Amino acid sequence: MTEDPPREDEFSSSPQERKTIKEIAKEAGVSTATVSRVLNNPERVRPERRKAVLKVIERHDYVLHGMAGALAGARSMTIGLVIPTITNSIYAASTQAIQRVAQRESYGVLLGVSEFSPDEERRMIRHLVERRVDGLILTGGGRDPAIYRLIERHGIPCVVTWRLDTAANLPCVSFDNYAAGRMAMTHLIELGHRRIGLICGRTELNDRALERRKAYEDTLAEIDIAIDPTLIFERDFEFIEGRTAMRRMLDDVVPPTAVFAANDIQAIGAMTECRASGLDVPRDMSIIGFDDLPLAEFTFPKLTTIRVPAQRMGHVAATRLLEMVRGQSEPASEVLPVEIILRESTALPRG
């Protein structure tokens, strides 16, 4: 089944109002070839001249009409980005970095938010493919292989972020979630903690949360500590969820002496519940987070956490994607480093 060609009125208000490429070129004081290059190969046009042409193009909505050229192989000058949520500032940091790189290169970013729904993500990716984006940046892995086949069939360069997903056969720009989780757990164990709780995302929806949970379980198993399911809580990445999980742990017959929260928001919620219960952090309970949100440095006590390279990841992913779009580089993955930020919320177990 073939797609119907787009109508002219899908790209401008009416054929009579639409400027021709000759009129755009004349108003901008350039040749028609230069206008064509701005639309299809902007990197070949000097920045000042490109800016002048784009100003005229935008004034007459010629960019929208130019999208019709995508049907004949011209670039749309847009990239698609799909993230799971906009409520977590760690995704905002990487998104902002992607936007900056795209804007610098005269590209627009079409953003989709899946709310951790595989079906919604699939719908958004299909919509972006139909819009003829020049490239895609996806978050995490573990999706239906049919999605990757769709992207490949349409010849759209794609980069995966936030997870090293070898199954996708696509370049990934990320840190190692599993190794980062082990870093957090190793810190608590080296302090002397043995009864450690876990608060993480919902692993059936979030492969990053699954890797962090696996790191928690494997690290305990290596020192012959049996996994206690009563100390594991999969929750949404929200402040109140961290509080609720911490409350349940404190009600246990034998509460933990430390908690690994695989998200700073959950960690701060857990610290708040400890304080409300009359416990001192870290004297009575050590808590380590994950992400190093800006807020982590201003909590009381200041939060020990795992710093992830969110902005760097967005910058590298967008740069690499645009190089692939232009045929300037072959697909290649990159593993970015993480580090533990020692502050005030972790200490030796009491007694």
DAHU-V668218 format. One record per residue. N is the residue number from 1. RES is the residue in one small letter. SS is DSSP state (~ for helix, > for strand, _ for the rest). OMEGA is omega in radians with two decimals (999 if undefined). D_CENTER is the distance of its C-alpha to the mean C-alpha in Angstrom with 1 decimal. Layout:
BEGIN
[[N,RES,SS,OMEGA,D_CENTER] [N,RES,SS,OMEGA,D_CENTER]]
END
This chain:
BEGIN
[[1,m,_,-3.11,34.2] [2,t,_,3.12,33.4] [3,e,_,3.04,31.5] [4,d,_,3.10,33.8] [5,p,_,-3.12,33.5] [6,p,_,3.05,32.0] [7,r,_,3.13,34.7] [8,e,~,-3.07,35.4] [9,d,~,3.04,34.9] [10,e,~,-3.04,31.3] [11,f,_,3.07,30.6] [12,s,_,-3.02,33.2] [13,s,_,3.08,35.6] [14,s,_,-3.12,38.7] [15,p,~,-3.10,39.9] [16,q,~,-3.08,42.5] [17,e,~,-3.02,40.1] [18,r,_,3.08,38.0] [19,k,_,3.03,38.6] [20,t,_,3.13,39.3] [21,i,~,3.09,37.8] [22,k,~,3.13,41.2] [23,e,~,3.08,41.2] [24,i,~,-3.13,37.7] [25,a,~,-3.13,38.9] [26,k,~,-3.12,42.2] [27,e,~,-3.14,40.6] [28,a,~,3.14,38.2] [29,g,_,-3.13,41.1] [30,v,_,3.09,39.6] [31,s,_,3.08,40.4] [32,t,~,3.11,38.9] [33,a,~,3.13,37.5] [34,t,~,3.09,35.5] [35,v,~,3.13,34.0] [36,s,~,3.13,33.1] [37,r,~,3.11,31.5] [38,v,~,-3.13,29.4] [39,l,~,-2.99,28.2] [40,n,~,-3.13,27.7] [41,n,_,-3.03,27.5] [42,p,~,-3.14,26.8] [43,e,~,-3.14,26.5] [44,r,~,-3.12,30.2] [45,v,_,3.13,31.2] [46,r,_,-3.05,32.0] [47,p,~,-3.10,29.6] [48,e,~,3.12,32.5] [49,r,~,3.11,33.8] [50,r,~,3.13,30.4] [51,k,~,-3.13,29.9] [52,a,~,3.14,33.4] [53,v,~,-3.13,32.8] [54,l,~,3.12,29.5] [55,k,~,3.12,31.3] [56,v,~,-3.14,34.0] [57,i,~,-3.12,31.6] [58,e,~,-3.13,29.7] [59,r,~,-3.07,33.0] [60,h,_,-3.14,34.2] [61,d,_,-3.12,31.0] [62,y,~,3.10,31.6] [63,v,~,-3.14,27.8] [64,l,~,3.09,27.7] [65,h,~,-3.14,30.8] [66,g,~,3.11,29.4] [67,m,~,3.11,26.7] [68,a,~,3.12,29.6] [69,g,~,3.12,30.0] [70,a,~,3.12,26.8] [71,l,~,-3.13,29.2] [72,a,~,3.06,31.3] [73,g,_,3.11,28.7] [74,a,_,-3.12,27.8] [75,r,_,3.09,24.3] [76,s,_,-3.10,22.6] [77,m,_,3.05,20.9] [78,t,>,2.97,17.7] [79,i,>,3.12,14.3] [80,g,>,3.12,12.3] [81,l,>,3.09,8.6] [82,v,>,3.11,7.7] [83,i,>,-3.07,5.3] [84,p,_,-3.09,7.5] [85,t,_,3.03,8.7] [86,i,_,-3.12,9.7] [87,t,_,3.12,12.1] [88,n,_,-3.04,10.1] [89,s,~,3.12,10.2] [90,i,~,3.05,7.9] [91,y,~,3.09,4.9] [92,a,~,-3.12,7.9] [93,a,~,3.14,8.5] [94,s,~,3.12,5.9] [95,t,~,3.13,6.7] [96,q,~,3.12,10.2] [97,a,~,3.09,10.5] [98,i,~,-3.14,9.7] [99,q,~,-3.12,12.2] [100,r,~,3.13,14.7] [101,v,~,-3.13,14.9] [102,a,~,-3.12,15.3] [103,q,~,3.12,17.9] [104,r,~,-3.11,19.7] [105,e,_,3.10,20.3] [106,s,_,3.07,21.4] [107,y,_,2.99,18.5] [108,g,>,3.13,17.1] [109,v,>,3.04,13.7] [110,l,>,-3.02,13.9] [111,l,>,3.02,11.1] [112,g,>,3.14,11.2] [113,v,>,-3.00,10.3] [114,s,_,-3.08,11.4] [115,e,_,3.11,12.2] [116,f,_,3.13,11.7] [117,s,_,3.11,14.6] [118,p,~,3.14,15.0] [119,d,~,3.13,17.7] [120,e,~,3.10,15.9] [121,e,~,3.13,13.0] [122,r,~,3.14,16.0] [123,r,~,-3.12,17.7] [124,m,~,3.14,15.0] [125,i,~,3.11,14.7] [126,r,~,3.13,18.5] [127,h,~,3.13,18.8] [128,l,~,3.07,16.7] [129,v,~,3.12,18.9] [130,e,~,3.11,21.9] [131,r,_,3.13,21.0] [132,r,_,3.05,21.3] [133,v,_,-3.12,18.1] [134,d,_,3.14,18.6] [135,g,>,-3.11,15.3] [136,l,>,2.97,12.1] [137,i,>,-3.11,8.5] [138,l,>,-3.11,7.3] [139,t,>,3.09,5.0] [140,g,_,-3.12,7.6] [141,g,_,3.09,11.3] [142,g,_,-3.12,14.5] [143,r,_,-3.14,15.0] [144,d,_,3.12,18.4] [145,p,~,3.13,19.8] [146,a,~,3.12,21.2] [147,i,~,3.13,17.9] [148,y,~,3.11,17.8] [149,r,~,3.10,21.5] [150,l,~,-3.13,21.0] [151,i,~,-3.12,18.6] [152,e,~,-3.10,21.0] [153,r,~,-3.14,24.1] [154,h,_,3.06,23.1] [155,g,_,-3.10,22.4] [156,i,_,3.05,18.9] [157,p,>,-3.06,17.0] [158,c,>,3.08,13.6] [159,v,>,3.09,11.0] [160,v,>,3.11,8.8] [161,t,>,3.05,5.9] [162,w,_,3.05,5.8] [163,r,_,3.05,9.2] [164,l,_,-3.01,12.5] [165,d,_,-3.10,13.6] [166,t,~,-3.11,17.2] [167,a,~,-3.07,18.3] [168,a,~,-3.09,16.3] [169,n,_,3.11,18.4] [170,l,_,3.07,15.7] [171,p,>,3.13,14.6] [172,c,>,3.00,11.7] [173,v,>,-3.02,10.2] [174,s,>,2.91,9.3] [175,f,_,-3.13,11.5] [176,d,_,-3.11,13.9] [177,n,~,-3.13,13.0] [178,y,~,3.14,16.7] [179,a,~,3.12,18.2] [180,a,~,3.09,16.4] [181,g,~,3.10,17.8] [182,r,~,3.11,21.1] [183,m,~,3.13,21.2] [184,a,~,-3.11,21.0] [185,m,~,3.12,23.6] [186,t,~,3.12,25.8] [187,h,~,-3.12,26.1] [188,l,~,-3.13,27.4] [189,i,~,3.13,29.7] [190,e,~,3.04,31.1] [191,l,~,3.12,32.0] [192,g,_,-3.13,34.1] [193,h,_,3.11,32.1] [194,r,_,3.06,32.8] [195,r,_,-2.98,32.1] [196,i,>,3.09,28.4] [197,g,>,3.13,26.3] [198,l,>,2.95,22.7] [199,i,>,-3.10,20.5] [200,c,>,3.10,17.2] [201,g,_,-3.11,15.0] [202,r,_,-2.97,16.7] [203,t,_,3.12,16.7] [204,e,_,3.14,17.9] [205,l,_,-2.94,14.7] [206,n,_,-3.11,12.1] [207,d,~,3.06,12.7] [208,r,~,3.08,11.0] [209,a,~,3.13,13.5] [210,l,~,-3.14,16.1] [211,e,~,3.13,15.9] [212,r,~,3.07,16.3] [213,r,~,3.12,19.2] [214,k,~,3.09,20.7] [215,a,~,3.10,20.7] [216,y,~,-3.07,22.5] [217,e,~,-3.10,25.0] [218,d,~,-3.12,25.7] [219,t,~,3.09,26.3] [220,l,~,-3.12,28.8] [221,a,~,-3.11,30.4] [222,e,~,3.09,31.1] [223,i,_,3.02,33.3] [224,d,_,3.04,35.0] [225,i,_,-3.13,33.5] [226,a,_,3.12,33.4] [227,i,_,3.12,30.3] [228,d,_,-3.09,31.2] [229,p,~,-3.14,29.4] [230,t,~,3.14,30.6] [231,l,~,-3.12,28.3] [232,i,>,-3.11,25.0] [233,f,>,3.04,23.2] [234,e,>,-3.02,20.2] [235,r,_,3.02,19.1] [236,d,_,-3.12,16.5] [237,f,_,-3.12,14.4] [238,e,_,-3.12,17.2] [239,f,~,-3.07,19.9] [240,i,~,3.12,22.8] [241,e,~,3.07,21.5] [242,g,~,3.10,21.7] [243,r,~,-3.10,25.2] [244,t,~,3.12,26.4] [245,a,~,3.14,25.4] [246,m,~,3.12,27.0] [247,r,~,3.13,30.1] [248,r,~,3.13,30.5] [249,m,~,-3.13,30.4] [250,l,~,3.11,33.0] [251,d,_,3.12,35.2] [252,d,_,3.11,35.3] [253,v,_,3.07,38.7] [254,v,_,-3.12,37.3] [255,p,_,3.08,34.2] [256,p,_,3.02,31.8] [257,t,_,-3.14,32.2] [258,a,>,3.13,28.5] [259,v,>,2.97,25.1] [260,f,>,3.06,21.7] [261,a,>,-3.03,19.1] [262,a,_,3.10,15.7] [263,n,_,-3.09,14.1] [264,d,~,-3.13,15.8] [265,i,~,3.09,16.5] [266,q,~,3.13,18.4] [267,a,~,-3.14,20.1] [268,i,~,3.05,21.4] [269,g,~,3.12,22.6] [270,a,~,3.12,24.4] [271,m,~,3.13,26.0] [272,t,~,3.13,27.2] [273,e,~,3.07,28.9] [274,c,~,-3.13,30.6] [275,r,~,3.13,32.0] [276,a,~,-3.14,33.2] [277,s,_,3.10,34.9] [278,g,_,3.13,36.7] [279,l,_,3.10,34.9] [280,d,_,3.03,34.1] [281,v,_,0.29,30.8] [282,p,_,-3.03,31.1] [283,r,_,-3.13,34.9] [284,d,_,-3.08,34.7] [285,m,_,3.04,31.0] [286,s,>,3.14,28.5] [287,i,>,3.05,24.8] [288,i,>,-3.12,21.8] [289,g,_,-3.08,18.2] [290,f,_,3.08,14.8] [291,d,>,-2.99,12.2] [292,d,_,3.00,14.9] [293,l,_,3.11,14.2] [294,p,~,-3.12,16.9] [295,l,~,-3.03,18.9] [296,a,~,-3.12,19.4] [297,e,~,-3.04,22.1] [298,f,~,3.05,24.0] [299,t,_,3.07,24.5] [300,f,_,-0.07,28.0] [301,p,_,3.10,28.1] [302,k,_,-2.97,25.3] [303,l,_,2.92,22.6] [304,t,>,-3.03,22.4] [305,t,>,3.06,18.8] [306,i,>,-3.14,16.5] [307,r,>,3.10,14.8] [308,v,_,-3.03,11.5] [309,p,_,-3.03,10.9] [310,a,~,-3.12,7.7] [311,q,~,3.12,9.6] [312,r,~,3.14,11.3] [313,m,~,3.12,8.4] [314,g,~,-3.13,7.5] [315,h,~,-3.10,11.3] [316,v,~,-3.11,12.2] [317,a,~,-3.13,10.0] [318,a,~,3.13,11.5] [319,t,~,-3.13,14.8] [320,r,~,-3.13,15.1] [321,l,~,-3.12,14.4] [322,l,~,3.04,17.0] [323,e,~,3.10,19.4] [324,m,~,3.13,19.2] [325,v,~,-3.10,19.9] [326,r,_,-3.13,22.9] [327,g,_,-3.08,24.0] [328,q,_,3.14,23.9] [329,s,_,3.06,22.3] [330,e,_,3.11,22.0] [331,p,_,3.13,18.8] [332,a,_,3.14,18.0] [333,s,_,3.10,15.5] [334,e,>,3.10,15.0] [335,v,>,-3.12,14.6] [336,l,_,-3.09,13.8] [337,p,_,2.99,16.0] [338,v,_,3.09,15.6] [339,e,>,3.08,18.5] [340,i,>,3.13,20.2] [341,i,>,-3.09,21.2] [342,l,_,3.10,24.6] [343,r,_,-2.96,25.7] [344,e,_,-2.99,28.1] [345,s,_,3.09,26.8] [346,t,_,-3.13,27.9] [347,a,_,3.06,31.5] [348,l,_,3.08,34.2] [349,p,_,-3.11,35.1] [350,r,_,3.08,38.0] [351,g,_,999,41.3]]
END
